[in-house]
Each structure stands twice: as structure tokens, then as C-alpha cells.
């Protein structure tokens, strides 16, 4: 099922339309199987890398808190696959804020195959992250830190 899109805008009007945070990637041979297509687990890995690059670029001060006692715990991950990806494909991983609920953050992802001026949605994913604080008695839910909230707002779905 090909789902053609233009960069940063899906053809599917039912989906949220906010400018995404974009992580660009070239698929490596090590990310493929013997047949030459991408292992399905790589899509989840790319979602994680996109999250990390977002933190690095938009909330670098949060890394100090993570080194101390802040934990961003992944509670749920999903991925739907629409288009096969292969070694040396250019892709973009587009991340948008889906929701903020108490200590939980929902993130939507689109993995887009880029070639010859066209863009095809290869996969769609979702992650739910909980903001937690490490204490002597275990993890405790906390509200997302203000710098993280501020950084996520421009990428809110709507």
C-alpha cells in the first residue's frame, strides 16, 4: 500500500498536521537482512534515534537531568509498515507531539522514503513516554520538565 506524501505533509487529511521534527537517515547495509530489505525492528530504532536527536537539538539542558535522576521511560511502541525499505534508501523520520497527559507524552512518527523528488510513507509509528524521577524507593511519575514541554509545543499535532 503506497501512501505518497509531500515532505512534512501526509496525503491523509485525517492525520494531524503540524510541522514535524525531522531526522534524516541513509539506510545502511547492516540494517538489512539477507534478502536486502530493512529489518522491522530498525523502524523502532529510528524512532528512538529521532527522539534522541530532538533532545540534543532542542533540549540539550535535559541531558544533565537524565544523567542525574530524570528517566524518560518508553511505555508503548507501535509501528505499521507500508513500503519496503532497502540499503542506501534516503529516509526521514518525522516526529510530532500527539498528546501530553499528566506525566505521559505521546509521539507520532512517520518514516518517509525519499527518492527522485517524491516522498512515500514507508511506516507510521507511535510511542508513549513517561517522565519519571529515580528515587531511593524506585521510579516516581513527575510532570514533564518545562524545557521539554516548551520544545515539544511547536511540534504538536492538533
C-alpha positions, -999 to 999 in steps of 0.1 A, spaced: 0 0 0 18 31 -12 10 62 7 25 91 -13 32 123 6 50 155 1 77 162 27 62 171 60 26 167 47 7 135 45 -19 129 19 -42 115 46 -62 145 59 -74 126 89 -39 128 104 -26 158 124 -7 185 105 19 202 125 54 208 113 74 177 124 108 174 139 128 157 111 157 133 115 173 123 82 190 89 77 205 68 50 197 31 54 229 11 59 236 -25 48 239 -36 84 202 -26 89 191 -51 62 186 -88 61 200 -114 37 173 -105 11 183 -68 13 153 -52 29 152 -35 63 147 -55 95 113 -44 110 130 -36 143 150 -8 127 119 13 124 116 13 162 153 21 165 149 50 141 121 64 162 144 63 193 172 80 174 148 107 163 137 113 199 174 115 209 183 140 182 153 160 191 166 162 227 201 170 215 189 198 192 160 213 212 165 205 249 203 199 255 199 210 291 177 180 297 207 157 293 221 168 326 188 159 343 188 125 326 224 119 338 212 125 374 177 112 381 153 120 353 141 90 333 121 90 301 106 56 302 91 41 270 57 26 279 43 17 245 57 14 209 39 5 177 47 5 141 27 -1 109 46 -9 77 35 2 42 66 2 20 97 -19 19 130 -1 26 164 -12 13 201 -4 18 211 31 8 175 44 8 172 80 20 146 84 46 133 110 70 118 102 104 92 128 112 81 132 148 51 151 161 37 155 196 4 136 198 -6 144 234 5 154 269 -14 136 297 -1 142 332 34 126 332 29 109 298 39 121 263 25 106 231 46 109 200 36 101 164 62 91 138 62 89 100 91 71 83 92 86 48 112 72 19 127 100 -2 136 94 -38 137 114 -70 117 143 -56 90 121 -43 81 110 -7 63 78 2 53 70 37 70 37 44 58 33 80 38 50 107 47 46 144 38 57 179 55 59 213 42 68 247 69 80 271 65 85 309 85 112 327 98 96 359 122 106 387 146 80 402 144 79 439 158 57 467 124 38 467 121 35 429 107 55 400 81 82 407 60 98 380 66 136 375 53 163 352 74 167 321 101 193 327 92 228 315 121 230 289 108 197 273 72 209 272 83 242 256 104 224 230 76 200 221 48 226 217 58 237 181 55 201 170 21 195 185 -4 176 163 -37 192 166 
